[in-house]
């Protein structure tokens, strides 16, 4: 065998690899759903408390509650988007298109997918996309 000869580039993940990614995504999704439930409880449960009637303290408390509620709402929206992205990744696994960059068509490295399992681009593809959006 010629040592200068390179192996053909892999263009999709095996069924075993896809199953491994599916399990990872399901685990992350379960955790994300739990976090979303906690955030929603925090938003719903941060109603004004009537235990303290001191006007100055009450005003500060209400201001803090509003900020906390807004932040929790932002975090909840971000968590919902993350869950939606994970669901889309599960669909790509079922369609056997998971791990293929939507920009370059190349296989997204396994290391990247282990960190960002809902990724749809390689780093190269993401860079190309950013350059195109600046034009």
C-alpha positions as CSV (number, residue, x, y, z in Angstrom):
1,X,0.0,0.0,0.0
2,X,1.3,3.5,-0.9
3,X,1.9,5.5,2.3
4,X,1.2,8.7,0.4
5,X,-2.3,7.6,-0.4
6,X,-4.9,9.1,1.8
7,X,-8.1,7.4,2.9
8,X,-11.3,8.5,1.3
9,X,-13.0,11.2,3.4
10,X,-15.9,9.9,5.5
11,X,-19.2,11.6,4.5
12,X,-21.5,10.3,7.2
13,X,-21.5,8.7,10.6
14,X,-22.2,5.0,11.2
15,X,-25.4,3.7,12.8
16,X,-23.4,3.1,16.0
17,X,-22.0,6.6,16.0
18,X,-25.5,8.1,15.3
19,X,-26.9,6.0,18.2
20,X,-24.2,7.4,20.5
21,X,-25.0,11.0,19.5
22,X,-28.7,10.2,19.9
23,X,-28.1,9.1,23.5
24,X,-26.0,12.2,24.2
25,X,-28.7,14.5,22.7
26,X,-31.5,12.8,24.7
27,X,-29.5,13.2,27.9
28,X,-28.9,16.9,27.2
29,X,-32.6,17.4,26.2
30,X,-33.8,15.8,29.4
31,X,-31.5,18.1,31.4
32,X,-32.6,21.1,29.4
33,X,-36.3,20.3,30.0
34,X,-35.7,20.0,33.8
35,X,-33.9,23.4,33.7
36,X,-36.7,25.0,31.7
37,X,-39.2,23.7,34.3
38,X,-37.2,25.2,37.1
39,X,-37.0,28.6,35.2
40,X,-40.7,28.5,34.6
41,X,-41.4,27.8,38.2
42,X,-39.1,30.7,39.2
43,X,-41.0,33.1,36.9
44,X,-44.4,31.9,38.1
45,X,-43.3,31.8,41.7
46,X,-41.7,35.2,42.0
47,X,-45.0,37.0,42.7
48,X,-44.9,39.8,45.2
49,X,-44.8,38.7,48.7
50,X,-47.0,40.4,51.2
51,X,-44.9,39.4,54.3
52,X,-43.0,42.7,54.4
53,X,-44.9,46.0,54.4
54,X,-42.0,48.5,54.8
55,X,-42.5,50.8,51.7
56,X,-38.7,51.3,51.0
57,X,-37.9,47.6,51.3
58,X,-41.0,46.7,49.3
59,X,-40.0,49.0,46.4
60,X,-36.5,47.6,46.3
61,X,-37.8,44.0,46.5
62,X,-40.3,44.6,43.6
63,X,-37.5,46.1,41.4
64,X,-35.4,43.1,42.1
65,X,-38.3,40.7,41.4
66,X,-38.9,42.4,38.0
67,X,-35.2,42.1,37.0
68,X,-35.1,38.5,38.2
69,X,-38.3,37.6,36.4
70,X,-37.0,39.3,33.2
71,X,-33.7,37.4,33.4
72,X,-35.5,34.1,34.1
73,X,-37.8,34.7,31.1
74,X,-34.8,35.4,28.9
75,X,-33.1,32.2,30.2
76,X,-36.3,30.2,29.6
77,X,-36.6,31.5,26.0
78,X,-33.0,30.5,25.4
79,X,-33.6,27.1,27.0
80,X,-36.6,26.5,24.7
81,X,-34.5,27.4,21.7
82,X,-31.9,24.9,22.8
83,X,-34.5,22.2,23.2
84,X,-35.9,23.0,19.7
85,X,-32.3,22.7,18.3
86,X,-31.8,19.4,20.0
87,X,-35.1,18.1,18.6
88,X,-34.0,19.2,15.2
89,X,-30.7,17.2,15.7
90,X,-32.7,14.1,16.6
91,X,-34.7,14.5,13.3
92,X,-31.4,14.7,11.4
93,X,-30.2,11.5,13.1
94,X,-33.4,9.7,12.0
95,X,-32.9,11.1,8.5
96,X,-29.2,10.1,8.5
97,X,-28.2,13.6,7.8
98,X,-26.8,14.3,11.3
99,X,-23.2,15.6,11.4
100,X,-23.1,16.9,7.8
101,X,-22.3,20.7,7.6
102,X,-25.2,22.6,5.9
103,X,-22.7,25.0,4.4
104,X,-19.8,22.9,3.2
105,X,-21.4,19.5,3.0
106,X,-18.4,18.1,5.0
107,X,-18.6,15.9,8.0
108,X,-18.7,17.9,11.3
109,X,-15.9,16.5,13.5
110,X,-17.0,14.2,16.2
111,X,-15.2,16.3,18.9
112,X,-17.3,19.4,17.9
113,X,-20.5,17.3,18.0
114,X,-19.7,16.0,21.5
115,X,-19.4,19.6,22.7
116,X,-22.2,21.1,20.6
117,X,-24.4,18.1,19.6
118,X,-26.9,20.4,17.8
119,X,-24.3,21.9,15.6
120,X,-25.2,22.2,11.9
121,X,-21.9,23.6,10.6
122,X,-18.2,22.8,10.8
123,X,-16.1,25.6,12.2
124,X,-15.1,26.3,8.5
125,X,-18.7,26.5,7.5
126,X,-19.5,28.9,10.4
127,X,-16.6,31.1,9.3
128,X,-17.8,31.1,5.7
129,X,-21.3,31.9,6.9
130,X,-20.1,34.9,8.9
131,X,-18.1,36.3,6.0
132,X,-21.1,36.0,3.7
133,X,-23.4,37.8,6.2
134,X,-20.9,40.7,6.5
135,X,-21.2,41.5,2.8
